[in-house]
Structures are given as C-alpha cells and as structure tokens.
Amino acid sequence: MAGGLVALLDDIAAIARLAAASVDDVGAAAGRASAKAAGVVVDDTAVTPRYVHGVRPERELPIVKKIAIGSIRNKLLIILPIALLLSQFLPWLLTPILMCGGTYLAFEGAEKIWEKLAHHESHDEPVAAVGPEQEQAMVSGAIRTDLILSAEIMVIALDDVASEPFWTRAVVLVVVAFFITALVYGVVGLIVKMDDIGLHLAEGESPGLRRFGEGLVRAMPRVLAGLATLGIVAMLWVGGHILLVGADELGWHGPYALVHHAEEAVHDATGAFGGVLGWLTNTLGSAIAGALVGAVVVAVFLLVQRVRGGRSPEAAAH
C-alpha cells in the first residue's frame, strides 16, 4: 500500500511538473506573440482616444469600456475561430494574410505622414455629446476600426506560434487577446482621464501637487502628439518588417537579406553597443521598407481619390 501511494504521489508530481512546464511554455509563447504585436498596440492606443474627444467627462470611461468589450468580442468570437481554422487547414495562407496586414500598416503610417506634409490633417468633431444614438454610432465605428487592428494583432501573434499544437495556439491567442485588450484600453482610459486628474490635483491644497497638476494638464497635448508620432513610426517599422520577412519566406530574399546584412555589419563594427545599434539598423531598414510600400499605396489611393472625387486615401481604403 505504501509503495502504491508513493508511486501515485510520484505520478502526480510528474504530472504537476509537466503542467507547470506547459504553463511556462504557453506564457513564454504569449509573451513573444504580444511583443511582436507591439507596433499595432501603439497604433491602437494612439487611435482610440480620439473617439472620446469632446465627450462629457462622466461618459468617457463608460465609452472606453464599451469599446473594450467590443474589442474582446472581435478577438474571441470573430478573429480567433477564423485564425485557428486557417492555421489548422490552410497554414500557407497565414503569410499572405500577414503581409496584407503589413501593407495596411505601412499605408496608414505613410498616409499620416502625407497628411502632415500636405497639411491635410483631419480634425474630428465631437459627436457623442449630442445624445445616446450618436454615442452608440461612435462606439460602433470604433469597434469596426478595432476589428482591423485586432485582426492584425491576432495574426501577428498566431504567426509566432504557428508551429505549436492546436490547443497551445488557441490558449496563447486567448491570453494575447485579453492581455492586449486590457493593456490598450487600460492605457486609453488613463490617457482620457489624465486631464481630469491634473485638474483635481491643481485644485488641491498642497503647492507641490498644484504645480504637478498644472504641469500634467499642460503636458497632455504634447504626450498625445508624441504618442501619435510614435504610432506612425511603429506602423512603418512593424509593417515593413512583416513585409520583409514575408517576402523572404515566399522566395524573394533580396530585401530582407540587405537589411539583415546591414544589421550584422553594424553589430560587428560597434563592439559593446552592437546589439542595440544592430537592432536600430534593422528597425530603420524595416521602417524605410514600410515607408516605400506605404508611399506607393498612398499614391494609388490618391489616384483613386482624384478619379472618384475628393475622398481621402484613408476613406477610400475603408
């Protein structure tokens, strides 16, 4: 009996170790997949605050919550099943689909640069202060935009775990879906309430807190502008990198080899700083590739705009 109990406990310990290893593997895979989706996350975080521009302060967080719930539904109920079915039965489609997402990211980044250079930046009007119907329309529009960004995030994540077993892929994508949604909309909620936090501190009794609150209110426009610029760079970088790697996997090795050789040359020539400078070289090369592809797509949509009469490139794309 004692021997049987020891054997049973030994089996339980082995199962526990195996389960722990599986959890570690899933966690590591989810971390890698989330990191690869970072560029789209920055874009998503930069885009979403404009949907609550002009909204009454008490409605800001409820609207962000509605958009976040819509985002998690997009990821789990629409994108996840389609992505898993494709990875199981048509895995060769993942690279072309990922490259389509990379092209869209490059287009968005280049289109924003074109708007700045041509002084055609859009100015969103506050739409949710009118009533519940307008608010719902705005939320629905934000959720539709999120569907595109979420699809890019999930496909990027899936590409990193495409060789894993089916259920591992499923669990990793669920983890990524919840983690990314919580991260993006948690940061968005903090951003949209930062002005209110600054005003509250500015009305306090402590001189130090008052100065900090006033500085926070003054800094927020710069923070939002910096976030928007970072989003543009991230879109070009991530979009370009996806396109370079995808083209290499499909047999066109030249562009990726050029960037990779440049990265290795900088790495070998800069000693202790080689890792960082090599990564920056790869990032710069990817961003240049993204900018070139994005510029071509923007030029095509400018032609479409001219033919169809006055629509912006981004509106024509949608």
Buried (B, 14 or more C-beta within 10 A) or exposed (E): EEEEEEEEEEEEEEEEEEEEEEEEBBEEBBBBBBEBBBBBBBBBBBBBBBBBBEBEEEBBBEBBEBBBBBBBBBBBEBBBEEBBEBBEEEEEEBBEBBBBBBBBBBBBBBBBBBBEEEEEEEEEEEBBEEEEEEBEEBBEEBBEBBBBBBBBBBBBBBBBBEEBEEEBBBBBBBBBBBBBBEBBBEBBBEBBBBBEBBBEBBEEEEEEBBEBBBEBBEEBEEEBEEBBEBBBBBBBBBBBBBBBBBBBBEEEEEBBEEBBEBBBEBBEEBEEEBEEBBEEBBBBBBBBBBBBBBBBBBEBBBEEBEEEEEBBBBEBBE
